[in-house]
Amino acid sequence: MKRIFTLLFAVLTATTIMAQMHGPMKFVGASNMSVSTMSNDNPSDTILFAMNGMESGNITLPAMKGMQTIPSFTISGAKFTLGENHVVTFADQTFSTKVTVNGAEKKITGTSLSGTYNMADNSLSLTVVFQYGSMPFPMTYTVKGYYLKAVSNPITVTVGGQFTYNNDNVTYELRRYKVGETDKLDVTVPSYTLANTIMGDLTLGSYTVKGLVYDEEQGGYYRDYKNDGLMFHFTAVKDGKTTMDKDYEFAAGKANNILVKYEGNNVSSIVNTFQMGAMPFGIVSVFSAPATSIEGVNANATAPADGRTYNLAGQRVDNNYKGIVIVNGKKYLRK
């Protein structure tokens, strides 16, 4: 009986992983490369993991800096076992692969590969020991990365609280991880375009907000990033003429914050409120994931009519607020 339950857990674990995968899973985290007495740390490496089935998968490691730069390489057919607690374990094993550098083929001989993928916290930990080409010393590469989840859906963007535009498909990347006992979240805001705005056709560049933490009052992962020193590229083209095309900072004295809400492990909404440079108006982009299920609906229930006023970012505002407001579930334009 215990064997049956163990097999069931393994199948469920594999099914969950495969459901996450649309191509290789991407993990991002800190690494260390040590060679002889040298040691190099990298705060952000990207590792790819693609399952071939329930017993093996391919691991692609990034370029590494040691005594010389080792190009990215893939370990094919790395064997693993599926545990009862949603833990994938790579038992210590050897491997071999090849890379081509400047037209010359170099062999990589792995004397040890071990690690785990823990679905409880979405972390991938690996230790890889290998010889590269004719180099005399073995190299040890260790990394702990966290799953980088991509979510795609339309967004609604409101400029100055009055003008609303849409983009039908944008993809955010989110990375949940732990620092000590604190859960944190990094969000990469993608580059996207807004057509036919009052300023013409706009393109807003990508940037990453790091270190969101859960805020009970906001009901999600939140960060005020106006003093983080972030920049993004902004382009405006009107009547065929480029009127703006450069990097901008976020206005330090204005509202620049992002709020990410989850339903279980799924992202339900991302609200990004920001103001760029010396521009006089704020921008609010709202990403709302499609509902996957509805449970426990009470047909007789109605939203409380408390008369409170909120902006499009879901923040409560007072009677002096100008622009689009929400009162008792309905939108109004307050001039």
C-alpha positions in Angstrom: 0.0 0.0 0.0 2.8 2.4 0.9 4.4 1.7 -2.5 1.1 2.6 -4.3 0.9 5.9 -2.4 4.5 6.7 -3.2 3.9 6.1 -6.8 0.8 8.3 -6.7 2.7 11.1 -5.2 5.4 10.7 -7.8 2.8 10.9 -10.6 1.1 13.9 -9.1 4.5 15.7 -8.8 5.4 14.9 -12.4 2.0 16.1 -13.6 2.3 19.4 -11.7 5.8 20.0 -13.1 4.7 19.2 -16.6 1.7 21.5 -16.3 4.1 24.3 -15.4 6.3 23.7 -18.4 5.7 25.3 -21.8 9.3 24.6 -22.8 12.1 24.5 -20.2 11.4 25.8 -16.7 13.5 28.9 -15.9 15.2 29.4 -12.5 17.1 32.6 -11.5 19.4 32.9 -8.5 22.9 33.4 -7.0 25.8 31.1 -7.9 29.4 30.4 -7.0 32.2 29.1 -9.2 35.3 27.9 -7.5 38.5 26.7 -9.1 41.5 25.7 -7.0 41.9 28.8 -4.7 39.8 31.1 -6.8 36.1 31.8 -6.1 33.7 33.9 -8.0 30.1 34.9 -7.0 27.4 35.8 -9.4 24.2 37.3 -7.8 22.0 36.3 -10.8 22.4 33.3 -13.0 19.7 31.6 -15.1 19.3 27.8 -15.2 16.9 25.9 -17.5 15.4 22.6 -16.6 13.3 20.5 -19.1 11.8 17.2 -18.2 12.1 14.3 -20.6 9.7 12.2 -18.6 9.4 11.0 -15.0 13.0 9.9 -14.6 15.3 12.3 -16.4 15.6 15.8 -17.8 18.0 18.3 -19.4 19.8 21.0 -17.4 21.3 24.0 -19.1 23.8 26.0 -17.1 24.8 29.5 -17.9 28.3 30.8 -18.9 30.5 30.8 -15.9 33.6 32.8 -14.9 36.5 31.0 -13.3 40.1 30.9 -14.5 38.5 31.5 -17.9 34.9 31.9 -19.0 33.2 28.6 -19.5 30.4 28.8 -22.2 26.9 27.7 -21.4 26.3 24.0 -21.7 23.5 21.4 -21.4 23.6 18.3 -19.3 21.4 15.9 -21.2 19.5 13.0 -19.4 20.2 14.0 -15.8 18.5 11.4 -13.7 16.2 12.2 -10.9 13.6 10.7 -8.6 10.2 12.1 -7.5 9.7 12.3 -3.8 6.5 12.2 -1.7 6.8 15.9 -0.7 7.0 17.3 -4.2 10.8 17.2 -4.1 12.7 16.2 -7.2 16.1 14.7 -6.2 19.1 14.5 -8.5 21.2 11.8 -6.8 25.0 12.2 -7.3 25.9 11.2 -10.9 28.4 11.7 -13.6 27.9 13.2 -17.0 29.7 14.3 -20.2 29.0 16.9 -22.9 30.8 19.1 -25.4 30.9 22.7 -26.4 32.3 24.5 -29.4 34.6 27.5 -28.8 36.0 29.5 -31.7 35.4 26.5 -34.0 37.2 24.1 -31.6 35.3 21.3 -29.8 36.0 21.1 -26.0 34.9 18.2 -23.8 33.2 18.7 -20.4 33.6 15.7 -18.1 31.3 15.9 -15.0 32.5 14.0 -12.0 29.5 14.9 -9.9 26.0 16.4 -10.3 23.6 16.5 -7.4 20.7 18.7 -6.1 17.0 19.1 -5.6 14.0 20.9 -7.1 11.7 21.7 -4.2 8.2 22.6 -5.3 7.3 23.8 -1.9 9.3 27.0 -2.4 10.0 26.7 -6.1 13.7 26.4 -5.6 16.3 24.5 -7.6 19.6 23.8 -5.9 22.5 22.2 -7.8 26.2 21.4 -7.3 28.2 20.4 -10.4 31.8 19.4 -10.4 33.5 19.1 -13.8 36.7 19.3 -15.9 36.7 21.6 -18.8 38.9 20.8 -21.8 42.5 20.4 -20.9 42.4 22.6 -17.8 44.2 20.9 -14.9 41.8 21.8 -12.1 38.2 20.6 -11.5 35.6 23.3 -11.2 32.8 23.4 -8.7 29.6 25.3 -9.6 26.9 25.8 -7.0 23.6 27.6 -7.6 20.2 28.1 -5.9 17.6 29.6 -8.2 13.9 30.2 -7.9 11.3 29.5 -10.6 10.7 32.4 -12.9 7.0 32.3 -13.8 5.7 34.0 -16.9 2.0 35.2 -17.0 0.4 36.7 -20.0 -2.9 38.6 -20.5 -4.2 41.9 -21.7 -3.6 45.1 -19.7 -5.5 48.3 -19.3 -3.5 51.5 -18.9 -5.0 54.8 -17.6 -3.1 58.0 -18.2 -3.8 61.0 -16.0 -6.9 59.3 -14.5 -8.9 60.1 -17.7 -7.6 58.4 -20.8 -7.7 54.6 -21.0 -5.8 52.4 -23.5 -5.3 48.7 -23.9 -2.7 46.2 -25.0 -4.1 42.7 -25.8 -1.1 40.6 -24.8 1.7 41.3 -22.3 3.9 38.9 -20.4 5.1 39.6 -16.9 7.8 37.5 -15.2 7.6 36.8 -11.5 10.1 35.2 -9.1 9.1 34.3 -5.6 11.9 33.4 -3.2 13.0 33.6 0.5 15.5 35.8 2.3 15.8 34.1 5.7 12.2 33.6 6.7 10.8 36.5 4.6 8.9 35.7 1.3 9.9 38.1 -1.4 8.9 38.7 -5.0 10.7 40.2 -8.1 8.6 41.4 -11.0 9.8 42.1 -14.5 7.5 44.6 -16.1 7.6 43.9 -19.9 8.0 46.3 -22.7 4.7 47.1 -24.3 3.1 49.5 -26.8 0.0 51.7 -26.6 -1.4 52.8 -30.0 -3.3 56.0 -30.8 -2.9 57.7 -27.4 -3.1 61.5 -27.0 0.7 61.5 -27.3 0.8 59.2 -30.3 2.0 55.6 -30.4 3.9 54.9 -27.2 6.4 52.2 -26.3 7.3 51.7 -22.7 10.5 49.7 -21.9 11.0 46.8 -19.5 12.4 47.1 -16.0 12.5 44.8 -12.9 11.1 45.8 -9.5 12.8 43.7 -6.8 12.0 42.8 -3.2 8.2 43.0 -3.0 7.0 41.7 0.3 3.5 40.7 1.4 1.4 43.6 2.7 -1.6 42.6 4.8 -3.4 45.9 4.2 -2.8 45.8 0.4 -3.7 42.1 0.3 -0.7 41.2 -1.9 3.0 41.6 -2.6 3.8 45.3 -2.6 6.7 47.7 -3.1 7.1 51.5 -3.4 10.0 51.7 -5.8 10.2 55.5 -6.4 13.6 55.6 -4.7 15.1 52.4 -6.2 17.0 54.2 -8.9 15.1 52.4 -11.7 14.9 53.7 -15.3 13.0 52.6 -18.4 13.0 53.6 -22.0 10.1 55.6 -23.4 9.3 56.3 -27.0 6.5 58.4 -28.5 5.8 58.6 -32.2 3.1 61.1 -33.4 2.1 61.6 -37.0 5.2 59.7 -38.1 7.5 61.8 -36.1 9.4 60.6 -33.0 8.8 63.2 -30.3 10.4 61.3 -27.3 13.1 58.6 -27.3 15.2 58.2 -24.2 15.6 56.7 -20.8 13.5 58.2 -17.9 13.7 57.9 -14.2 10.6 57.5 -12.1 9.5 60.7 -10.3 10.9 60.5 -6.8 8.1 62.6 -5.2 5.2 60.8 -6.9 3.4 57.5 -6.6 5.5 54.7 -8.0 4.5 51.3 -6.6 3.5 47.9 -7.7 1.0 45.4 -6.2 0.8 41.7 -7.1 -2.1 39.6 -5.8 -2.4 35.8 -5.9 -5.2 33.3 -5.7 -3.4 30.2 -4.4 -0.3 29.9 -6.6 -1.9 31.8 -9.5 -1.4 35.5 -10.2 -4.8 37.2 -10.1 -3.8 40.8 -10.7 -0.8 43.2 -11.1 -1.4 46.9 -10.6 1.5 49.2 -11.4 1.2 52.9 -10.6 4.0 55.2 -11.8 5.0 58.7 -13.0 7.9 59.3 -15.2 10.4 62.2 -15.0 8.8 65.6 -14.9 5.7 64.7 -16.7 2.6 66.1 -15.0 0.4 63.0 -15.1 0.5 59.6 -13.5 0.0 56.2 -15.2 -1.8 53.1 -13.9 -1.5 49.8 -15.7 -3.8 47.0 -14.6 -3.2 43.3 -15.4 -6.0 41.0 -14.5 -5.7 37.2 -15.0 -8.8 35.4 -16.2 -10.9 33.7 -13.6 -10.3 30.0 -13.6 -13.2 28.9 -11.4 -16.0 30.3 -9.3 -17.0 28.6 -6.1 -19.5 29.2 -3.4 -21.4 31.9 -5.2 -24.4 33.3 -3.3 -26.8 34.7 -5.9 -28.5 36.9 -3.3 -25.3 38.5 -2.0 -24.5 42.1 -3.1 -21.5 44.2 -2.6 -21.7 46.5 0.4 -22.6 50.1 -0.5 -20.3 51.8 1.9 -19.8 54.9 -0.2 -16.0 54.7 -0.1 -14.0 56.1 -3.0 -11.2 54.2 -4.7 -8.9 54.9 -7.7 -8.3 52.4 -10.5 -5.3 51.0 -8.6 -7.8 50.0 -5.8 -6.4 52.6 -3.4 -8.8 54.5 -1.2 -8.9 58.3 -2.1 -10.6 61.3 -0.6 -13.1 63.8 -2.1 -10.3 65.9 -3.6 -9.1 63.2 -6.0 -9.6 64.0 -9.7 -10.0 61.4 -12.4 -11.7 58.1 -12.7 -13.0 56.8 -9.3 -14.9 53.7 -8.2 -17.8 54.2 -5.7 -20.0 51.2 -4.7 -18.6 49.2 -7.6 -19.3 51.8 -10.3 -16.9 54.0 -12.2 -17.3 57.8 -12.3 -15.2 60.6 -13.8 -14.5 63.3 -11.2 -13.3 66.6 -12.7 
